[in-house]
Amino acid sequence: MNAYMRAVHRALAATGLTHLTTRQLAALVDRVEEAIPYAQQLQLLHPGHATTRDRLYAAGLTCARIGLHDDDPEFLDALLQELAHA
């Protein structure tokens, strides 16, 4: 398992999403990877907010607007944190 997949699994554990099937996990990772540039831009635009969900709210956006499901921002934040520490 490479460093990226270890980070994905640690993020899954941190967010309580260890029950996902392989298909669900692949879909989640695809959505999150597509949303990372948006999340990074939101970090620059709204540095005073601690989470992607808060930044989305501050920008007047929904999760769906950047291609995420409602439960995805927490996983996205956890994954970005794990990748930063890798």
Buried (B, 14 or more C-beta within 10 A) or exposed (E): EEEEEEBBBBBBEBBEBEEBEEEEBEEBBEBBEEBBEBBEEBEEEBEEBEEBBBBBEEBEEEBEEBBBEEEBBBBBBBBBBBBEEE
